[in-house]
Amino acid sequence: MGGRTFTLIALSLILGLGAAWMANSWLSGRLNAQSDDGMQSVMVAAVEIPFGTMIEPQHVTMVRMTKGSAPDDAFDSAEKVQGRIATFPILRGDILRAARLAEHLGGSTLASLIETDKRAVSVRVDDVVGVAGFLLPGNRVDVLATKKVGNSNNAESKTIIEDLRVLAVDQTASTDKTQPVVVRAVTLEMTPKEAETLVKAMTEGRLQLALRNPLDNQKKPELQPVAAQPAAPAPAPKPVVRQGSAGAGVTIIRGTQVNVAKVQL
C-alpha cells in the first residue's frame, strides 16, 4: 500500500504541474495577442479634476485606444500620474497628458504650478479690487495702476501688466466653486520683469484687477509715436511797389531785385 500511495501522489503532482504549465502558457499567449492587437492603454480622468489638484488613484481610469490615436505624452498606467498636479482644469473623460500635469518635486503644491521661467507674486486685494469675489484659480487678469499726478488731486490710471494667470486666491490653489468668494490676497504668475513693475506700482498707488475672458489672449499694441508733420513752405514775397514823384518813375522790388520803370504822366 505504501508504494502504491506514493505512486498516486507523484502522478497527481506531475499532472498538476502539467496543468499549471499549460494554463500559464495559454494566459501568456492571450496577453501577447492582446498586446499585439493594435491597441494601447491610456489613462483618462474618471472625474472632473480642478486646477491645482494632486492626482490620486480614484481620479483616473484606464481605457484601450487604437495605437497612434492618443497624444505622444499620454500615460499608460496609474502609477505614472499619481502624485502629479493638474496645471489646467481637466474634464471627465479627458486624456491625461504630461503637458497638463506638473511633477510635484516637494514643497507646496503652488510651487509646482509655476512655470520654470516665471514667479508667483501675491497682491493684497479687497472685495472690489478682487472683481467682487469672482476671481478663482486659473482665471486670467490685467493689472491696472492708479496714482496721483503731481501735487494735485488729479489721478491717472493705466494698464501696466496684461494676461496674468491667477495661481491662488488667499491660500487656495484649487477650487471647484463658481460662487463669489471674498478674498484678501491673490497670487499671480508673472515674469521677473513684470514682478518688478508690479511691486513698484504697489508702492506708488492703488492696484485694480480686471478679469479677462479665457479665450481673449490678445494684448493691446504699444502706442506708436506720431510722425511730425512737415512745415508748410513760406509764401513767396509779394512785390512791393513804391511810387516816386510825378514823372520820375516807379520802383518795383521783387525779393532782392529792384527795377525802376518810367511812366508817362
ZINOR-V631328 format. One record per residue. N is the residue number from 1. RES is the residue in one small letter. SS is DSSP state (A for helix, B for strand, O for the rest). Layout:
# ZINOR-V631328
((N,RES,SS) (N,RES,SS))
This chain:
# ZINOR-V631328
((1,m,O) (2,g,A) (3,g,A) (4,r,A) (5,t,A) (6,f,A) (7,t,A) (8,l,A) (9,i,A) (10,a,A) (11,l,A) (12,s,A) (13,l,A) (14,i,A) (15,l,A) (16,g,A) (17,l,A) (18,g,A) (19,a,A) (20,a,A) (21,w,A) (22,m,A) (23,a,A) (24,n,A) (25,s,A) (26,w,A) (27,l,A) (28,s,A) (29,g,A) (30,r,A) (31,l,A) (32,n,A) (33,a,A) (34,q,A) (35,s,A) (36,d,O) (37,d,O) (38,g,O) (39,m,B) (40,q,B) (41,s,B) (42,v,B) (43,m,B) (44,v,B) (45,a,B) (46,a,O) (47,v,O) (48,e,O) (49,i,B) (50,p,O) (51,f,O) (52,g,O) (53,t,O) (54,m,B) (55,i,O) (56,e,O) (57,p,A) (58,q,A) (59,h,A) (60,v,B) (61,t,B) (62,m,B) (63,v,B) (64,r,B) (65,m,B) (66,t,B) (67,k,O) (68,g,O) (69,s,O) (70,a,O) (71,p,O) (72,d,O) (73,d,O) (74,a,B) (75,f,O) (76,d,O) (77,s,O) (78,a,A) (79,e,A) (80,k,A) (81,v,A) (82,q,O) (83,g,O) (84,r,O) (85,i,B) (86,a,B) (87,t,O) (88,f,O) (89,p,O) (90,i,B) (91,l,O) (92,r,O) (93,g,O) (94,d,O) (95,i,B) (96,l,O) (97,r,B) (98,a,A) (99,a,A) (100,r,A) (101,l,B) (102,a,B) (103,e,O) (104,h,O) (105,l,O) (106,g,O) (107,g,O) (108,s,O) (109,t,A) (110,l,A) (111,a,A) (112,s,A) (113,l,A) (114,i,O) (115,e,O) (116,t,O) (117,d,O) (118,k,O) (119,r,B) (120,a,B) (121,v,B) (122,s,B) (123,v,B) (124,r,B) (125,v,O) (126,d,O) (127,d,O) (128,v,O) (129,v,O) (130,g,O) (131,v,A) (132,a,A) (133,g,A) (134,f,O) (135,l,O) (136,l,O) (137,p,O) (138,g,O) (139,n,O) (140,r,B) (141,v,B) (142,d,B) (143,v,B) (144,l,B) (145,a,B) (146,t,B) (147,k,B) (148,k,B) (149,v,O) (150,g,O) (151,n,O) (152,s,O) (153,n,O) (154,n,O) (155,a,B) (156,e,B) (157,s,B) (158,k,B) (159,t,B) (160,i,B) (161,i,B) (162,e,B) (163,d,B) (164,l,B) (165,r,B) (166,v,B) (167,l,B) (168,a,B) (169,v,B) (170,d,O) (171,q,O) (172,t,B) (173,a,O) (174,s,O) (175,t,O) (176,d,O) (177,k,O) (178,t,O) (179,q,O) (180,p,O) (181,v,O) (182,v,O) (183,v,O) (184,r,O) (185,a,B) (186,v,B) (187,t,B) (188,l,B) (189,e,B) (190,m,B) (191,t,O) (192,p,A) (193,k,A) (194,e,A) (195,a,A) (196,e,A) (197,t,A) (198,l,A) (199,v,A) (200,k,A) (201,a,A) (202,m,A) (203,t,A) (204,e,A) (205,g,O) (206,r,B) (207,l,B) (208,q,B) (209,l,B) (210,a,B) (211,l,B) (212,r,O) (213,n,O) (214,p,O) (215,l,O) (216,d,O) (217,n,O) (218,q,O) (219,k,O) (220,k,O) (221,p,O) (222,e,O) (223,l,O) (224,q,O) (225,p,O) (226,v,O) (227,a,O) (228,a,O) (229,q,O) (230,p,O) (231,a,O) (232,a,O) (233,p,O) (234,a,O) (235,p,O) (236,a,O) (237,p,O) (238,k,O) (239,p,O) (240,v,B) (241,v,B) (242,r,B) (243,q,B) (244,g,O) (245,s,O) (246,a,O) (247,g,O) (248,a,O) (249,g,O) (250,v,B) (251,t,B) (252,i,B) (253,i,B) (254,r,B) (255,g,O) (256,t,O) (257,q,B) (258,v,B) (259,n,B) (260,v,B) (261,a,B) (262,k,O) (263,v,O) (264,q,O) (265,l,O))
